[in-house]
Amino acid sequence: MRYNAAMNMQTTNQTAQQIEILESVKRYKNIKINAFAGTGKTTTLRLVAQKYEHHKILYLAFNSAIKNEASTLFPNNTSVKTTHGLAYAAIKKYTKIDLSSLVNYRAIDISKTFEISYNEAIGALKIFENFCNNTKDEITQEDTEHKTAKKMFDQMLIGVLKPNHSFYLKYYYLLLSKEQIPQFSYDILMLDEAQDTNDVTLGIFQALNAKTKIYVGDKHQQIYSFRGSKNALDKMPCDKELYLSQSFRFNKEIAHFANTLLSNFKNEEVNIETTENKDTTITTQGYVSRTNAQLISIISSRINNKEPFVTVRDPNEIFTLTIEVYYLLNYQKDKIQRNRFLKEFYNEEDVTEYANEVEDYELKSALKVAKEYQERIFEFKQIADKFFKAWQNRSLNNFDKRLNEILFLTTAHTAKGLEWDKVFIADDFNDFADLIVDLGCDSLETFQKQMYTLSNQELLDEFNLFYVAMTRAKKQLVKESENFHYLMAKNIKKLVNTRISEAIENLKTINSTKKVRLSKMQTEDKQQIKAQKNISEGKLKNSGLKWVLEDKIKLKSMFKKNHNIGVIASKLERSTGAILGELFKSEIITKEEQLHLSRLLKNNHRNVNKKSLTQEQAF
């Protein structure tokens, strides 16, 4: 359900920022546009295409989904393509490279093909991808990993090794930059989602012939560093820098959460502005997770409750890895087709060791889900397929008439460009405090000071991923993620620093010769470590632990039944402050009610419960 609210704006309702952008096209050669979530960047680019209707324009979309949508929106003077599509067509037309069969290589494939160790194969793959994603002409170092990466590229070039997407994009850049391949000339060249553009794509953008170049994006939505993307908004030179900060998507409450995240964890000084929308009608609902495994858990719940759902992506993309892990665990390796690297493992212990070694979080999650649901996974996928196809054919089967019942399921990476009235933010996103510790910082203040010199952009992307997830909501957020405790805190620095200190102490209890990254650990492992440490120090067992769904349900039930807050805290082995904090985050009580109950507890009132809220509140 890809839909852009800003597309509803009429040309006559242009904002002052949009008018400035339209006028700047006449005067500047390189224009940079910083566009926050929901601010109508695609609409603005369409306005440029409409205003300059006699110009020849190329619009480079980030992916096929955005390209397909934009193709129906832009006027005839605009060619809409992805960079990969541009490269694919040119390589196919002007070279003898066979692109009919593209392969997604894993470390185990490279290890077997070139007869090197796992670790060497992991290194070679990283070097190969890095080379394909940058603008260097060749790989020069002579160690095993670099030589293997060079062999990979050379063998793809001569057809000995099947190519992949990274290869033909890099080859197109090399030919284009050396003027060894024909190209068209354009009046205006537009690059969308520039924050997720890698160096080779930037090189292509710069090598293409155009009188005026416009690159637009939101640096806070950069979420593909693991693929080698670089923030073009920071890297490319420009004659004019402009902003789109008026969001047409969400209300002031959601804007507040977004601004709180960006100001505290991204050092952003410009606020997202929005207009007050009094319409609170909820028609569409989305669920945004960090992992596919979490989506499968929600699918299980929806099926058990006989509630409709639609996956944004084809269910095959969500289930294939988990299903093939199931095949491995059940000695049916002959059925493994897509993730052929799994065939090299003998048992669960082997694949677990591999997943830990290469820090493959998706593989770890798939293993967990395959073990938990067993053969029910096939039932889940079958039902997911039916709902997915029903939504595709909704105009024929009236499935769209049930729109208010449907929950749309997606990971945050797939959610870009999407929006719903009500959005559930899953609890599988990385904890902000854990990320700061993994980045080597011991406080929020240190993190803020060192942010621009920190080298691990993949970890920084996790903050962006949460921002992307939140800003899919138009009217209401359901705050299942623990990170909302930070965003709702009265003193955010104090809470974050407390959690950072706890995380550092927990790391010290892990007896490991290998450096452990909190953001790569399974939630259950972290919970167990914290619980053991709490017990050894005489603290409440669950003090500071992430709230699991089971405990959330127990809390809600006991509170509604008027159980004493102290009794609830004792049963859930948490402090009364933690109980009130979770009740507030879950919107069971308001901030005023939280303060009222907290004061009653501090004044040693004997029976503080839900009924206490109906008593006179003396503030």
N, C-alpha and C positions, 0 to 999 in steps of 0.2 A: 504494500500500500504506500507507494511513493507519491508524496504530495507536498508541495511547497506553498505555505500560506501566503508568502509574499507575492506569489504569482497572481493573486486576486487583485492586486493593486492596479488601478487604471493608470495609463500613461499621464493623465492629467493630474494625478495625485503624487507627483514626484516630490521627494523630500529635498531639502536644501543640499544635503550631502550628495544626492544623486544628480542634481542639476550641476553641481561643481564638477563631478566626474565627467558628465557629458560635455561640458565646455572644455575640460582639460585635454580631451582627445584631440582637439584642434591645435593645441599649443605644445604638447610634450611628446617625446619619442618613446620614453619608458615610464609607465605609470604603475605604481603599486597601490593596491586597495586592501586595507585591513578590514575584513568583514566578519563581525561576530555572528554567532549562531542566530539564524532566523531573520537576518537583516536584509534579505533579498538580493544577495550577490548575483544569482543567476538572472533574476529579473532585471537588475541593473545592466548586466552585460547584454541582455535582450534589448533594453532601451537604447544602448549604444548602437546595436545592429540596426534598429528601426530608424534612429536619427540619421545614421550615415548609410542610407539605403542604397546609394550608388557606389559604395565601396565594396571591394572584394575582401571577405573576412573569413578567417579560419578560427574556429573555437575548439580548443583542445580540452576534452573532458577527462576526468580522472579515471573513470571506469565505464564499462558498457552500459550499466544501468543508468548512469547520469547522461551518457551519450544518447541512449534511446529516448529518454524523457526530453532532453534538449532538442532533439531532432524534430519534435512535434511543436516546439515553441518558437524557434528562431525563424526569421524570414528567409527567403530564397537566396539572398546574397551571402548567406553564411554556410560554410561547410562545417559540419560537426563530426569530429573524429576523436578517438583516443590516441595517445601517442603510440601505444602498441599497435593499434590498427593502422596508423600511418606507416609505421616501420614494417609491419607484416606485409602490407600491400606492395611497398617499394622493394623489399628483399625478394619477394616472390616474383615480381615483374622484371627486375633488373639483374638478378643473380641466379645461380644454379643451385642455391641452397634448398634442400627438400624440407619444407615446413609441414608436410602432411601428417607427421607423427611427432608430437612434442612430449618430452619426458620430464617429470618432476623428480629429480634425483635426491636421494637421502644418503646419509653417511655410509650406511651398510652397502649400498650399490657401488659407491666409489671405492670402498675398501676391497670389495670383491673384484671389480674390474681392473684395478691397478695394483692389486696385491699389496696393499699397505694396511696398517693397523687402523682400528676404529678412530683413535684420537687423531691420527694423521689425516684420515678421511674427513673428519669433522673440520679440521683446520683447512684442508684443501677446498672443501665446499664453501667455507666462509670467505676464503681468499678469492675464489672464482666469482662468487656473488658480489663481493666488494669491487672486483675488477670490472664486472659487467655494469655495476651501478655508478662507477666513476668515469672520468674523462681521460684517464691515462691511456697511452698507446700500447703499452705492453707490460707483462709481468717479468721483472728482472731478477729477483732474488733466486738463489740456487738451492735452498733447502727442499726437503721432500715434499712438503705441503705446497710450496710455490711452484715447483716443477710439475706436480700433479695437476694443479689448477691450470697451468699453461698448456699441458697436454690435453686437458678437457676442452679448452677453447679451440686449440688447433685441430683436434680430432672432429669437433663439431663443424669446423670450417671446411674440412675435406670429406665429410660424410661418414667417417668411421664411427663416430659417436652421435647418437640422435640429439638434435638441438633442444633447447628449452626457451622459454619466453625471454629470459634475461639475455641469452646469447644473441638472438636476432635483433633485440633493441640496441645492444652495444654495437653490433656489426653495422647497423643502420647509422648510428652516430659516427662511427669511424669513417664510413663512406661519405656521409654528408659533410662532416667537418673538413675533409680533404678534397671536397668538391669532385668526388668520383661517382656521383649519382645525380640524376636530374631532379630538379625541384621547381615548384611553382613560386610565384611572387604574390604577396598579399598586401593590401592596404593596411589592414588591422589584424593583428594576431593576439588571441586571448588565451590565457592559461588559467584554468579553473582549479580549485583545490591546490593552490601552489605550495601550501605548507607541507604537503605529502609528496612533493616531487623530489626525486633523487638527482644526483649530479649529472648522470647521463641524459636524463630527460631535460634538465636545464640546459645542457649542452646542445641538445637537439633544438630546443626552443630558441636559443641564441643563434644557432646556425641557420635557422629558417629565414627566408627573405620577407621582411615586412617593414613598412614605413613607421607604423606605430605598434608598440607591444604593451599589452595590459596583462599584469598578473595579479590575481586576486585570491585571497584565502584568509583563513583564520589560524594564526600560529598556535592557538590553544586547541585546535583540532588536529594537530599533527599526531597521528597514531600508528604510522607505518615505518618507524625507524628500524624495526627488525627486518624490513625489506630493503634497507639502505636509503630511505627517503631523507632528504635534507630540506630545511625550511627555506624555500626560495624567497620568502618575504624578508629574510635577514641577509641572504647571500647576493641577490641580484641588484645591480646598480639601478637607480631610478632618478628621473628628473622631477617627479612629483609623487608625494606620498599622501594618500587620502584615507579616510575612515568611513565605514558604514557601521554605526553603533546603535541605530534605532531598530530594535527587534519588533517584528510584526507577528511573531509566533506565540510568545508566552506572556503570562501576567507578571505583575510586580513581585509576587512571592517567589516565583521561579527565578526571576531576574536577580532577586536578592541572594538566593543560594548560589547562583552562577557567579555573581560579583564577589561574594564572600570567598569562594574557592579561588577565583582568579587573583584577587588582591593578596590573599594570604599564602597561596602555594604557587603562584606564577608571577608575582611582582607586577601585575597589571595595574596601571594607573588610570586608564580610561574605563568608565563605567558603561555597562549596557543599559540603555534607556528603553523604556517600553510604555505603552499606553494602558490605561485601566480598561479591562474588559469585564463587564458586569455579567456576561453570559457564563453561567457555571454548568450548563448542560453537558453531561458526559455521554458522548455517542461512540467514540472510539477508545480502545484501550490497548496499550502496548506493554510488553514485559521485556526489559533489557538486562542481559546478563553479561558476565565476563567470558564465560566458557560455554561450549556446546553441552558439556556434561550437566550443567545447571538447567539448561533448556529441557533436556531429557527428563530430569526430575520433575519439572513443571508439567511436562506432557503426561507423565505418570499420574500426577495429581488431578489434572483436568479430565483424564479418561476415567479415573476412579469416581470423580464427582459428576460424570456425564455432562461436561461443559465443553462447548466448541472452542477450538483454537486454530490458528493458521501460522505456520512457520513462514517467515519472510523469505528465507532461502529454501531451495529445494531440500526436502528432508534427507536426500542422499548425502548432502554436504554435512549434515548434522550427525547422521547415524553411521556412516560407512566405517569410520575408524573404530568406533565402539563395537560394531558388529564383527569386524574382522579380528579385533582383539578377542572377542568371544570365540570365534573359530579357533584361534590359537590356543586358548585355554581349554577348549574341548576337543583338541586333537583332530581338527578338520581343516588343516592348513591348505588342502587342495582347493578350498572354496575362497581363499584369499586372492583377490584380483587387483585391487587398487593400491593397497599399502603392502606391496610385495616384500618390503624389507622385513615384515613380521615373519615371513617364512624361515628366516635365518635363526629364529629363536626356538628353543626346545620346550620351554615351560614358562610359567609365571615368574619364577625367580630370575630367569634370563632377561625377560622384557623389563622387569622392574629395575634391574641393575643398569640396563641400557638407558632407560628413561631418567634415572637419577644421574647417570654419568653425563648425559648431554643436556640435562635440565629441560626435558621436553614436557612442559606442563599439560599440554593437550593429551599426550599419550598417557600420562599419569592419571588424568581425569577419566579418560576412556577406560582405563583398566579398572578404576574404582567403580564406574557405572556398570561395566560388563559383569563384574563380580556381584554387584548388588541386585541387579534386575534379571540376570541370567537370560533364559529364553524369552522372557516377556519383552525384551528389546524389539523382537520381530513384530510383536503385536503393536507396540508403540509406533514403530515405523509404518506399519500398514495403515493404521488409523491416521497418522500424520500425512501420509500420501493422499488419502481420501479427502481430507480437509483442504490440503494444498491444491488439489485438482478442482475441488468444488469451488474454491475462491477464484481460481483462474477462469472458470466457466460460470461465474456468479450471475452474469446477465441472462443466462439460459435457465439456471436452476433456482433463482431467487434467493441464493445464499446471502446476498448482500442485504436482504431484508432482516437478517439476524445480526446486523453489524454491531448493535449494542451488547450482544451476548459474547461476541468473539474476542478472544485475547490473542493479539498478534505477538509472536515470539521471535526474538532476534538477539544476537550478540551485539555488543556496542560497536564492534568493527563494521558490522553490516548495517547498523542503524543510521549511519550518516545520510542526511537527506530525507529522513523519515520523521513523522510527527504524529502524535495522538493526543486526544484530550486528556487522558489519564495515563500515567506511566508508572509502572512498578520498577524500582531499581533493585536488582537482585543483591543478595548478600555475599556474592563470590568475588567482588572487586578487591584488589589489594588494599590493605589498611594503609592510610597515609603515613602513620608513624613508622610502620615497617619499611616503607619505601625510603623515608628520610634516613633511617638507620642504614639501609643497604647502600645508600648514596654516600655513606661515610660521615654523616653529620650527627652531632650529639644534641642539637636543639633546633627548634623552628627558626630562631634568629640566625643561627649559623647557616642553615639551609638557604634562607632568603639572601644572605650576603654572598654565598658561594654559588648560587644557582647558575650564573652565566659562565662559570668556569668548570662546572661538573661535566664529566665526559660521557656518562652513561645516559644517552638520550632515550634509550628504551625504557628505563625506569621513570624518567620524567614524563614519558608518553602516558604512563598510567594515570597521572593526574588529568591529562587531556582526555583520556578515555572516559573518565568519570564525568567530566564536563560535557562531553558529547552525549553520554547517556541521559544526564539531567535535562539537557536542553532539547530533548525530543518531546518533552511535555508541554502542552499548551495551557492547561488549566489546573492540573492537580498532579502532585508527586506522591507516590506511596514509598516511604523511606525505609526499605528493608535493610539497606546497607548500613553497617556500623559507622561508616564515614560521616553520616549525617549528625552523629553526636558531636563531631568537630564543627560542622557548619552551623549547628544550632546552639553551640556553647556560648555562655555569657562571656567567658574569658577563654578564647580559643587557644591562645599561646600557652596558657597554664595547662590545659587539658592535653594538648599535643605533646608538650614537653614531659608531662607525667608519663604518658604512654611511651614516649621515646626512651625514657629512663628504664621503664619496665622491660621494654624489648631488648635493650642492651644487656640488662641483667639476665634475662632469659637466655640470651645467646651464650653467656658465660657458662651456663649449666650444661650446654651441649658438648659432649666429649667427642670431637671429630677432628681428624687431621686435615680435612678439606674445609675450605671456607664455606660457611653456610649462609645462603641468602634467604632471609625471611620471606621475601616475596615469591620465592620458588617453592617454599615448603607447603605441604598439604595442611589445610586448616586443622584437621584432626591431630596432626603431629604437634602443631604449635599449641593447641589447646591442652594437650596432654603434658607438655613441658611446663606450661604456665601453672596448670593445676598441681603438679607435683611440687613445684617450687613454692606455691602458696601454702600447701600443707606443711612442707618442711619449715616454713617461716611462721607457722601458727596463724596464717591468715585464712579468711574464708576461701574455700576451695575454688570457687568460680570468680573470685575477685579479679576484675580487669579482663576477663575472658569474653570472647565474642559470643553474642547471643545466638544460640541455635534455635531452629524453628520450633522444636519440641518445647523448649523453655519459654518461648514467646507465647505459645498457645496456653501453657500452664499459667503463666502470669496473667494473661487476659481473662482466663476463666476464673481464677481465684479472686482477682480484683472485682469482677462483676458479681461474684457471690459474696462480696463484702468481707472477705478475709482480712484480718489485721495485717497492715503493711509489714510489721515486724515479723509476723508468722510467715508471710510470703517470702521475705528476705531469708529467713532461716531455712525454709524448705528448698529454696533455689540456691542457697549458699552464696548469697551476694549481700552487699550493704543495702541499707534502705535508700541511700542516695542513688545507687545503681538501679534499684527498682523504679523509683520515681523518674529517673532519666529515661528509661526504656518506655515507660508509660507515656511520657511526653513525646518522645521520638515517634512512637507508634500512633500518635494523635488520639490516644484514649483519654488523656487529660490535656488541658491547656497549660500554658506557661504560668498563668495566674494560679491555677489549681495546683500545679506542681509546687509553687512557692508556699501556698497555703498549707499543704500537707507537710512540707518540709519544716515549717515553723511549728506546727503542732507536734511533730516528732521531737524537735529540739526542746520544746517546752514540756516534754515527758507526758503528753496526753496518753491515757491508758489504752484507748482503742481507736487508733487512726485507720480508717478504711474509706471505702467509696462513700459511705453515708456521711462522712465528715464534710464532704463537699457541699452538702445541702444545709449544713449548719452555718451560722452567721460567720462570715469571714472578716476578722478584724485586722485590717492592714494599716 
